[in-house]
Amino acid sequence: MKTNPEKIELLYEKAKEAMNKSYSPYSKFKVGAALITKSGKIYTGTNIENASYGLSMCAERTAIFKAVSEGEKDFETLVVIADTDGPVSPCGACRQVIAEFGVDEIVLTNLKKDFKIMSVEDLLPYGFSGEELDDKNSDN
């Protein structure tokens, strides 16, 4: 992982802008994310809540799904931000989606600019992958 401070600063600002667009009337917990593809395109996401909590969507998955829906699948860096004491941590579902798409570098941060830079393996050790499905299907 090679960290580029200028790129992280740009993504930090984009994630912060996205966080301010959060629809979180129930939890009041605003989260933003910014994802850059290997081709240089940036996609942002924010958390979007629903009165039926299971229908809510996290910022990280919103950004990744927006990118995938536009045909992107090669991701370089994802920045996630929230107003937390330390760097915000993605939920388990987001960790699995981040792992599925193999984001090279995950930057967890907050409004105080505390940063924690991680790899997918750091974020989700022993994560579930398509390899398990391939192994299962090869036995048929």
N, C-alpha and C positions, 0 to 999 in steps of 0.2 A: 504494500500500500504506500503510495507516495502522496503525501498530503500537500495540497496547494493552498496556502493561506488566502490568496485573492479569491480563488474559486469558493472556498468555504465561506468567506465574508459575503460574497454575492448570494450564495444559497441561503445563508443566515438571514439576510434582508428579505429575500423572496419568501422564505418560510415564515418570517415575522409578519409580512403583509398578509399571507394566507391565514395565519392564526387570527388576525383581526377580522376575518370574514367568517369565523366560526359560527355555526348555528348550534349553540349549546345552552338552551334555555333551562334545562333540567339540572345538569351537573355544574354549570357555570365554569367548566374546565375547558379552556380554549387551547387547541393544539394546531400547529401548522407544520407543513412539510414541504420541502423543495427537493426535487430529484433531477439530476443532470444525466443525460444519456451519453454514451460514448461518442455519439455524433454531435454532441454539444447542445442539444435541445433541453430546455428546462420545463418541467411540469410541477405544478404546485397542488397541494391538497390541504383541506381543513377538515376537522371533525364535524360531522353532521348528525345530530341526535334526532331521536324519534320518541314519542311518548311510550311506544313499545320498544324498550331498550334494545332488544335483539335485532331490531331493524336499523340501528345506528351504524355509522361508518366512521372509522378512524382516519385521521389525516394522512398517515403513511400509505394506507391501502387506497385512499382516494387518489393520491398522486401517482402511485404505481398503476392503478387500473386506468387512469386517464391516459398515461403513456402507452400502455399495452393496447388500449382501444384505438390509438393512433398508429399502431404498427411497430412500436418500439419494444425491444426486448433485451437490449444490451445497456446495462446501467452502470454508471461510474460511482456516483456519490449521492447519498440521501442525507439531508439535514432535517432533524426533528426538533421542534422548539415548543416549550410551554412555560408558563409562569410558575416555576417550581423552585424549591430551595437548591437542588442540584440538577444536573442534566436529566431531562425527562427520559423515561424508559418506555419503549414500545410494549404493547400488550402481546400476549402469546400468539394471537391470530396474525398480528402484523409481523411478528418475528418470522412466522412460517411463510408468509407471502414474500417478505424480503429475501428469505432463503431460497424460495422457489425461483425467483428471478435473479439470484446471484449478484445482488448489489455489491460492488467491490468494497465500498467504504461507507460506514454508517456513522454519522456525527450526531451525537445526542447533546443538546444544549438547553439553555434557559435564557431568560431576559437579562441575566447578569453576565452573560457570555462565558459561563463555565462550560467547557467542552470536554467530551469524552469521545474519542475516535475509536471505532471498533470494526472488526471484520465480521462477516456472517458467522464464522465459526465461533467467535467470541460471543456474539449475540445469541446464538442458538446452537450450543454444542449438542451433538447427537441428534440433529434435526432430521425430520422425515423428508425423504426425497423421492423422486420418481424412480430411482434405482430399486427401491423396495418393490414398487409395482412391476418394474421390468423383470425382476427376479421371480416374482409370483407368476407372471404371465408366461415365462419361459418354461415352466413346469407343465403346462397344459399340452 
